[in-house]
Amino acid sequence: MSIDLVSSTDPRFPELNRGRASGLFPTPQESAAAIALCPTADDVAQALEQTLHAGKRPTILSGGHCYEGFVFNNPGGTIIDVRPMAGVTQDPTTKRWKIESGATVSEMYLAMYNAGYTIPAISCTNTVGVGGSISGGAYGYMSRLMGIAPDWVTAVDILTVDAKGKVQLRHADKSNDPDLLRACRGSGGGQYGIVTAFYCDTLPAAPKEKLSGRVSFDWGNMTPERLYRILYLYSNYFDTRGRDPDTWGLFTILDLSPVDPARPGRFGMSLEFCNPDGTAQDTKVLDEFFAVFDECKPVSELAHHPSMPGADHRPDPSGPGEIVCLATHNAMLRPFSNSIGIAQRPANAPGGPSAARVPASGPPRLPRKQKYKSAYMRKPYTKEEAAVLFKYMTDGNQYGRGVSVAMDSFGGAASKPGLLESTSDAHRDSIIKMQFITGWTDAADDKPRAEWFDRFYTDLWSASSNGKHSGTPYFSDRHEGCYINYPDSDMLKYSYWPQLYWGNGKLYPFLQHVKKKYDPSNVFHHSMSVRA
Ligand SMILES: Cc1cc2nc3c(=O)[nH]c(=O)nc-3n(C[C@H](O)[C@H](O)[C@H](O)COP(=O)(O)OP(=O)(O)OC[C@H]3O[C@@H](n4cnc5c(N)ncnc54)[C@H](O)[C@@H]3O)c2cc1C
């Protein structure tokens, strides 16, 4: 095995030099000069040494799903692509898992599932990479039951660069460089070094089955008061009953999209459920949750439509299942493997989880631009917040088209005591994690759409916070900032943007210390990396 250095004249370059899902294309001014495909950790070390020796900047590519230009905005530099390094193995003696950082989340799920285990990571599987997602706090439909992926990481292999420019391979665990290990558990990729592998001493057992379902509400007769009631009931459940461990196997996404006033349509809530023992035959918790919304008259839909805005961020609803009639709604009972999207895609099948992970050559695709924002809620939605959501969802503005506001249930096992101190994810007391997505293709829309999106977000958080941090979900008794794996460069306009992502406590100073210690020359940086 050796490094495959793909230069800008190589026919594979245009396809490799782009974000996989965000449609992020570097401009010629931003573009790297080469991409080093590395099949082994030694190759990664060598590619890093060569890059530094040539006086170029390295950026790191795993799945390529980053929402901002942290990887591809690297003028004249080298992208170190770890995707060819994708083993996910369990040591037969120690039972410890080693996950190479170029694996996709699907590959990781499949290998673990085949041995009877899982990890609470990304909800939509496929090509999202392990390297970026676990480094930045990967969470998903198992997180209320099992925590976030970094909670299970007990060691990493990481290449750092010392003050003299020498590349060092470190195995960071609880005895060696424990501060570096903690920083790699959720604070965001691309800022301390290149992780070549993650290790997990233990993993949770894979559930046997899941119930998935969806109910929807009519926009046609909606009022600000009715929307508030739905959002209140939803968020209040997770602030009250949802704190009980017997409910932690319930994961939900309530999503709003701006409506066409002439054809209002519906908005819905998707969910995945199993009991803490991994079975879903006893539906008491789910029936009880559905009953919370009886007064709002939801209708059963079973699954979201694949064309809805943000559908690629939802659990895969396809695959065989059995319709189950619950007390008031229907749900689909499916083996757990279906709900993580691997049963239909065995590893060796064409188009299986490993397909297209390192794309071959091909014509550049139409740039579909996307922009994302995020927020964490510690408390139920207020009337003022619901009123802003209602206004922006119903005013018929053309730049609202293609927008999705997802409100994912959170907390549960992700809020267990001690995790704030042992990992570097600061959001340990939230009940809802929000993702805002907008997508478009017409370049003429770039500016007005970005402005609409930012105004909506700012108005929403001006409704409920005031003073210095108005317009943001700054850490308070109601909010817990933003998610670094949904990075949003608009937040850089706030002097306190690091506190939005890493909190206003001791975590950010700790990360600054780690950054200074292990990356003294700031080799690994991007627009939103820790400032030392
Ligand atoms: C369609 C879609 C669905 C998503 N769903 C979820 C979800 O359900 N849950 C969730 O939590 N997030 C989700 N995300 C967000 C996702 O977690 C982040 O975009 C994540 O950073 C992607 O990781 P990546 O390796 O694919 O991306 P990349 O673009 O390769 O990397 C992202 C960042 O990590 C750095 N990095 C990558 N590899 C390494 C490495 N080996 N060592 C050090 N740094 C590295 C990069 O330099 C970059 O800064 C989703 C994103 C998309 C596009």
The ligand as an SDF file (V2000), in Angstrom:
LIG
                    3D

 53 58  0  0  0  0  0  0  0  0999 V2000
  -26.5780   14.1300    5.1610 C   0  0  0  0  0  0  0  0  0  0  0  0
  -25.9780   14.4090    6.5190 C   0  0  0  0  0  0  0  0  0  0  0  0
  -26.5280   13.8110    7.6420 C   0  0  0  0  0  0  0  0  0  0  0  0
  -26.0010   14.0220    8.9070 C   0  0  0  0  0  0  0  0  0  0  0  0
  -26.5650   13.4120    9.9880 N   0  0  0  0  0  0  0  0  0  0  0  0
  -26.0330   13.5990   11.2050 C   0  0  0  0  0  0  0  0  0  0  0  0
  -26.5680   12.9320   12.3410 C   0  0  0  0  0  0  0  0  0  0  0  0
  -27.5290   12.1770   12.2500 O   0  0  0  0  0  0  0  0  0  0  0  0
  -25.9720   13.1320   13.5400 N   0  0  0  0  0  0  0  0  0  0  0  0
  -24.8660   13.9520   13.6780 C   0  0  0  0  0  0  0  0  0  0  0  0
  -24.3440   14.0660   14.7890 O   0  0  0  0  0  0  0  0  0  0  0  0
  -24.3540   14.6010   12.6290 N   0  0  0  0  0  0  0  0  0  0  0  0
  -24.9030   14.4470   11.3970 C   0  0  0  0  0  0  0  0  0  0  0  0
  -24.3740   15.1010   10.3320 N   0  0  0  0  0  0  0  0  0  0  0  0
  -23.2520   16.0280   10.5520 C   0  0  0  0  0  0  0  0  0  0  0  0
  -21.9300   15.2600   10.5830 C   0  0  0  0  0  0  0  0  0  0  0  0
  -21.7250   14.6870   11.8490 O   0  0  0  0  0  0  0  0  0  0  0  0
  -20.7690   16.2400   10.3180 C   0  0  0  0  0  0  0  0  0  0  0  0
  -20.9630   16.8540    9.0770 O   0  0  0  0  0  0  0  0  0  0  0  0
  -19.4340   15.5200   10.3860 C   0  0  0  0  0  0  0  0  0  0  0  0
  -18.4230   16.4580   10.6680 O   0  0  0  0  0  0  0  0  0  0  0  0
  -19.1290   14.8000    9.0990 C   0  0  0  0  0  0  0  0  0  0  0  0
  -17.9840   14.0310    9.2250 O   0  0  0  0  0  0  0  0  0  0  0  0
  -17.2560   13.5460    7.8960 P   0  0  0  0  0  0  0  0  0  0  0  0
  -16.0710   12.7630    8.2950 O   0  0  0  0  0  0  0  0  0  0  0  0
  -18.2400   12.9420    6.9880 O   0  0  0  0  0  0  0  0  0  0  0  0
  -16.8350   14.9570    7.2520 O   0  0  0  0  0  0  0  0  0  0  0  0
  -15.4750   15.6200    6.8120 P   0  0  0  0  0  0  0  0  0  0  0  0
  -15.9070   16.7790    5.9860 O   0  0  0  0  0  0  0  0  0  0  0  0
  -14.5460   14.6530    6.2030 O   0  0  0  0  0  0  0  0  0  0  0  0
  -14.8530   16.1130    8.1840 O   0  0  0  0  0  0  0  0  0  0  0  0
  -15.4990   17.0120    9.0550 C   0  0  0  0  0  0  0  0  0  0  0  0
  -14.4630   17.7020    9.9560 C   0  0  0  0  0  0  0  0  0  0  0  0
  -13.7450   16.7150   10.6910 O   0  0  0  0  0  0  0  0  0  0  0  0
  -12.3530   16.7390   10.3350 C   0  0  0  0  0  0  0  0  0  0  0  0
  -11.8730   15.3690   10.2350 N   0  0  0  0  0  0  0  0  0  0  0  0
  -12.2980   14.4120    9.3610 C   0  0  0  0  0  0  0  0  0  0  0  0
  -11.6030   13.2890    9.5620 N   0  0  0  0  0  0  0  0  0  0  0  0
  -10.7630   13.5200   10.5770 C   0  0  0  0  0  0  0  0  0  0  0  0
   -9.7800   12.7240   11.2310 C   0  0  0  0  0  0  0  0  0  0  0  0
   -9.5290   11.4800   10.8430 N   0  0  0  0  0  0  0  0  0  0  0  0
   -9.0660   13.2880   12.2260 N   0  0  0  0  0  0  0  0  0  0  0  0
   -9.3000   14.5630   12.6140 C   0  0  0  0  0  0  0  0  0  0  0  0
  -10.1890   15.3700   12.0230 N   0  0  0  0  0  0  0  0  0  0  0  0
  -10.9240   14.8440   11.0170 C   0  0  0  0  0  0  0  0  0  0  0  0
  -12.2960   17.4750    9.0010 C   0  0  0  0  0  0  0  0  0  0  0  0
  -11.0250   18.0390    8.7660 O   0  0  0  0  0  0  0  0  0  0  0  0
  -13.4110   18.4790    9.1700 C   0  0  0  0  0  0  0  0  0  0  0  0
  -12.9600   19.5630    9.9430 O   0  0  0  0  0  0  0  0  0  0  0  0
  -24.8880   14.8840    9.0620 C   0  0  0  0  0  0  0  0  0  0  0  0
  -24.3300   15.4980    7.9230 C   0  0  0  0  0  0  0  0  0  0  0  0
  -24.8700   15.2760    6.6710 C   0  0  0  0  0  0  0  0  0  0  0  0
  -24.2590   15.9530    5.4800 C   0  0  0  0  0  0  0  0  0  0  0  0
  1  2  1  0
  2  3  1  0
  2 52  2  0
  3  4  2  0
  4  5  1  0
  4 50  1  0
  5  6  2  0
  6  7  1  0
  6 13  1  0
  7  8  2  0
  7  9  1  0
  9 10  1  0
 10 11  2  0
 10 12  1  0
 12 13  2  0
 13 14  1  0
 14 15  1  0
 14 50  1  0
 15 16  1  0
 16 17  1  0
 16 18  1  0
 18 19  1  0
 18 20  1  0
 20 21  1  0
 20 22  1  0
 22 23  1  0
 23 24  1  0
 24 25  2  0
 24 26  1  0
 24 27  1  0
 27 28  1  0
 28 29  2  0
 28 30  1  0
 28 31  1  0
 31 32  1  0
 32 33  1  0
 33 34  1  0
 33 48  1  0
 34 35  1  0
 35 36  1  0
 35 46  1  0
 36 37  1  0
 36 45  1  0
 37 38  2  0
 38 39  1  0
 39 40  1  0
 39 45  2  0
 40 41  1  0
 40 42  2  0
 42 43  1  0
 43 44  2  0
 44 45  1  0
 46 47  1  0
 46 48  1  0
 48 49  1  0
 50 51  2  0
 51 52  1  0
 52 53  1  0
M  END
$$$$
